[in-house]
Amino acid sequence: MKKFRTKKYLLIFALLSIFGLLGLKAQSADFSEADFNRISPFNVRSLWLLRQVRYIIESYQVDADTKTATDEDLLHGAARGMVEAWKDPYTRFVSPTQLKDEEIELEGRYGGLGMYVGDRDGQILVISPMEDSPAEKAGLKPKDQIVKVDDEVVIGWTSDKVVQKLRGEPDTKVTVWVRREGEDELLSFEITREIINLKSVRYEMLSDDIGYLKLTQFKHNTGSEARDGLRDMIRKGMKALVLDLRNNGGGLLDASVKIVSMFVRNGLVVETKGRSERANEKYYVNKSEYLTGVPMVVLINGGSASASEIVAGALNDRGRAKLIGEKSFGKGSVQTLFPLTDGSGLYVTIARYYTPSGKVIDHVGLSPDIEVKGEPDKDITKDEQLQRAITEVKKELRTVAGKR
């Protein structure tokens, strides 16, 4: 291949390529380099480098003649690479198909294993398995590092790519290999995919006067479901509450504000701070959502992230609840979706969350007031964290009774 050695030839080549793609008939002399730089994301030499890479791969890569890549594939791959250069695991490019899949997930029904996954320090980690999901039943835990899916090593992959690999047709099997802290060998889990019907709220009376509200995520209808559950328990005589946010990987910001508003009459819930003016927001309690002032405690662990940390941080800062359990995950940043012209999208981290007292959540997490090691257990008598929460909320009840 002949080498173009001068800037002039590089400019002419790049301009002719662009005009050819656009179907335009123009001479390079009518278009200056300054004009070109205004419309191009890269300078001429950078575009020529990309052209060289494509030519070399298509000419010499052993499978390139049988495994062709479309222009769309190449464009999306370049976009992903550009985004990854900023080294923010939550700023990410998604294809049109991936964007539609994520919209389906937010609606609460999709096929897969039922767990939240995220990037941290170049590793793909399980943030939290969802309650009663195939992932939870198989034994996956928060902070497990996913190393291999079936026969493919996923080290260096994006979380989006790993999620796509994990999903599949219902009743098909996938083997997930993880590295777990404290274990010398990789652990393997053969899991059968299911249609995941996401139920975000569960509640029950633990005794005549203590209610239990578990939120597994924050989605569109979480606020209304939680309100219905609280009202039912109030009718049954609830005088104190355990709010369980363990293994809740987060969800929608407005849903978390609604939950806090049910327990706090007024004031700040969370503040976001970023570079642009639109990213700097303060979210306050919605007074019309207030429901109850009963004594309460909040359970958190390493699987509590994002919206869960907003709720826990706000209730703790406002003096409404002690935090019991283990340190939360530390995912405290705001992502905004920017739709792109071909139906793909760009999620961009535009700000970080700050609790009402000004604490940073991102990469820090929330430390419990009372640390209790352990894991959620369907047998509440064996759930050490829940048992400690019950003990603490009973103390709160006695304190309130004493003041009366």
N, C-alpha and C positions, 0 to 999 in steps of 0.2 A: 504494500500500500504506500502510495506516494505521500511524503510528509509535507504539510503546509508550514513553512518556516517563518512567514512574516505575518504581522498583525493584519495587514491589508487582506491577505488571502483568507485568514481566519474569519474576518468580518464578512467578506463577500460570501464565503461558504455558509456561514450561519444565517445570514440574511436570506440567501437563496433557498436554504432549507425551510426557513419559516414561511417565506412567500409561497413556496411549493406546497406546504402543508395547508396554507390558508386558501390556496387556489388563486393567488393574486399574481398579476402580471406587472412587474415593476423592475426597475433597474436599481442595483445597489447604490448607484451614485445619487439617487433621489432620496436616500435614507441614510442619515448620519449615524455614527456610532453612538452619539449621545441619545438620539431617538431610540435606537435599539436598546440601550441600557435602561431607558425609562420603562419599557414594556416587558423586558426580560427579567426573570428572577435571578439570573446569573449573568456574569460577563461572558464575552465571546469565547475566551479560552476554556472556561468551565463547561460551556455547552459542547465545545469540541471534545473535551475529555469524555463527556457522557456519550457522545457519538462514537468515540473510539471504543469505549467499553462495550457498547451494543454490538458494534461490528465484530470485535474480537470474539465475544461469546457466540454470536450467531455463526461465525466462521469456523471456530475451533472447538467449542464445548462438545463433548462426546455425544450428548443426547439432544443437542439443539435442533437437529434435523427432524427428530420424531416428537420431541416435546417442545412445541413452539409456544412462545409467549406473545400475547396480543399487545397492541399499543396501550390498551387500558391497563393490563397487568404491569407493564413497565412503568407507566405513569404513576399508578398507585404505589408500586414498590419504591419509586423515587420519592414520593410524598412521605411514605412511612420512614424512609431513611433520613429525610430532612428533619422530620419531627423528632426522631430518636436522638438526633445530634444534641438536643437540648437536655437530654438525660433527666427528663421528668417522667416518671412511670405513668402519670395520670393524664399527661397531654398526649393524645393519640389520634391517629388517622384511622377512619373506619370506612370500608367500602360500602356501596349501596346495599348489598346483601347483609353485611354485618349490622348496618344501621337498622334495617327492618327487623332483624333478629332481636336487637336490644329493645326496640319498641314493643315487641311481643312479650319480652321478659318483664318489662315494667307493667304490662297489663296483668301479669300474674300467672301465665300458663305457658310452659315450654317444655321441650324434651331435653333430658340430660341427666346429670348426677345430683344437682341441687346443692351447689356450694358457691360461695364468693371467692374469687381468686384475684390476686394483685401482684404487682411488681414491687420489689424492695431490694435495693443494693444489687441489682442484676439477677435476683432470684425470683422465681415464680412461687409465691406462697399461697397456701390456703388461708384466707382471712377467716372464714367460718363456714362450716357445713350447716345447711338449713335443717330445722327440726323435722324429724321423720323422713328425711330425704335418703336416697340410696347412699350418698356420701357419708351421712351420719351413721346409718346402720352398718356400713362397712367398717367404720372405725377411724375415718380421717379426722384430724384435729387441727385447730387453729395453729398457724405458723409451721405446719408441715411444708417442706420444700418439695415441689414437684420436679422430679429429675427426668422421668421417662414416662411416656404414654404408649402403651403396647410396646412396639419394638423401636420406637423413635426417641432418642435423647432430645429433650426440649430445652436444655441449657442454652441460653442466648436467644430464645424465642420471646416474642411479646406475649403478654397475657391474653390478648385477643386471639392470637394464633393457637395458644394452648386451649382456650375455651372452645374454639371451633373443632379442635381435635377431640376434645372430651365429649362433645355432643354427637348425637347420632340417632338412628331409628330406635324407638322403644323396643325393649326386650332383647337388644343386642348387648354384648359384653365388651368392656374395656378394662385393661389392666393399668393401674396407676402406681408408679414407683415413687416413693417419697423418702427424703432424708429427714429424720426426726431427732431433735435434740435429746441427747442421752442414749441414743441407740447407735451401736457401732456399724451395723449393716443397714443397707437400704431395705425398706419395708414395701411389700407389694400387696395391692388390693385389687382383686377382680370384682368389678362392680357391674351390675346390670342396669342399663339406662331405663328411665321411666319418664312418662309425661309428668312434669313437675307442676302440680297445682299448689300455688303458693298461698297459704293461709297465714296472714300476718299477725293475728291476735288470738290468744287463748287465755281463758280466765277460769278461776274457781275459788270457792271459799275454802281456806285451809283450816278454819275453825269457825266458831259462831260469830267472831268479830274481826277476823283477819282475812283480807282478800289477797288474791294473787293474780297479777296481770303480766302475761308474758308477751312481748312484742318480738317477732322473729325478723321483721324488716319494716321499712317505712315506705309504703306505696300509696297510691291514690286514695284508697278507701280505709287506710289504717286508722285515721282519726275517727271516722264514724263508727267503725267496729269497736275501737277502744272505748268510745263514749257509751255505746250500748252495753258493753260489758261492765263498765263502772257503775252505770245506773242500775243494772240488775243486781250487782253486789251490794250497792247502797240499800236497795229495797230489802235485801236479805239480812241487813244489820251490820254491814261492814263499818268498822270504826278505825281500822288501820290497814295499810297496804304495803305489799312487797311488789315492786316493779322490777321485772326480770328482763335485762337487756343483754344477757350473755349470748355470745355467738350471733348477735344481730349485726350484720355487716353494713347496715345503713340503708340509704335510699333517698327519698325526696326531702328537701329542706323544709318545704312548707308543712309536710306531715309532722316533722319533729317540732316545729313551732306550735302546731295545734296541740300536741301532746303536752308540752310544757304549760300551755295556756289553761289546761284543765286543772292544774294544781297550783298555779301562781296567779294572783289577781292582777298584777301589773308589772311593768318594768321590762328591762332588756333580757332577751333570750340569747342572742348571739350577735357578734359583729364580724363583718368580713372586711379585710383590708387588702388592696392590691394596687397595681400601678395606674390603672385607668379609673376615671371618676365613677363609671358605672359599677365598678367592682367594690367600691366602698359603701357598704350598706349596714344599717342597724335594724335588726328584726326584733320587734317588741311583742309582748303578750297581747293576744286578742281577748279583751275583757269579756266579750260575749261567750267565749268558750269555757270560762271558769266553771268548775263542777264541784270540787271538794277540797277541803283543807285538812283532811284526816292525816295523822302522823304516817310517815312512809319512809322506806329505805329503798335503795336501788342496787341491784346486783349487776356487776360488770366483770368481764374477763378479757383475755387476749383476743377474742373474736368480736368484741364490741368495737365498732368502728364508725367513723363519719357521723351520720345523723344520730346514732346511739350516743356518741360522745358529746354531741351538742346537747341532747336532753339531759344526760347525766351531769355534764358540766354546769348547765344552767340551774338545775334543781339543787346541786351541791353548793354553788356559789350564792344562791338566793336563800340558803339556810333551810330549804325544804326537805332535804334528804341526805343521809349519810350514804357513802359509797362503800359497798362491801364486795369482796372477791379479789380479783387480781388486776394488774395494770391493763388498761385498754390498748387497742392496737396502735393508735396514733395516726389515723388518716383524717387530717383536718384541713382539707383544701377544697376549693370551689371549682367545679368544672362547668364550663358553658359550651353548649353545642353550637358550632357555626356550620350551617348547611352549605354545601358546595354545589357548583353548577351541574354536576353530573349525577347528583343523588347521593354522593358520598358525604361524609361529615368530618369535622375536626373538633374534637373535644379539647379544650384548652384550659389549663389551670390559670384562673385569673385572680385568685385571692386565697387567703388563708383564714380559717376560723379563729376567733378569739372568744373565750367565755366572758360572761359579764364582768368578772374581776380582772380580765386582761390576760388570762393564761393562754398560751399557744398550745394547740392540740397536735398539729402536724408533726410527725416524726418524734413526738414526745409522749403523747398519750396522757391518760388521767390515772393518777395513783389513788387507790382506795383509801378511805379513812380507816377501814379495818381490813387488813389483808388476811384472806382465808384461801389456802390452796385447795384445789379440788376441781371436779368437773360436774356439769349438770347430770342428774340421774332421775330417771322416770319414777323411781322409788324415792319419794321425798324424805323418807327416814334415813336414806343413805347419802343424800345430797348435803354435804357438810356446809357448803356456802349458803344454801337455802335455810338450813337449820339455824345457822348463825344470824341470818337476816330475820328470822322469826323471833329469835331471842332479843335482838336489838329493838324490833318494832314493839315488842311487848313492854320493854323498858320505857319506850316513848309513851305508850298507852298509860302506864302507871304514873309517869310524870304529869301527863295531862290530867289524870284523875286526881292526883295530889293537889294540883293547882286549883281544882274546882272546890 
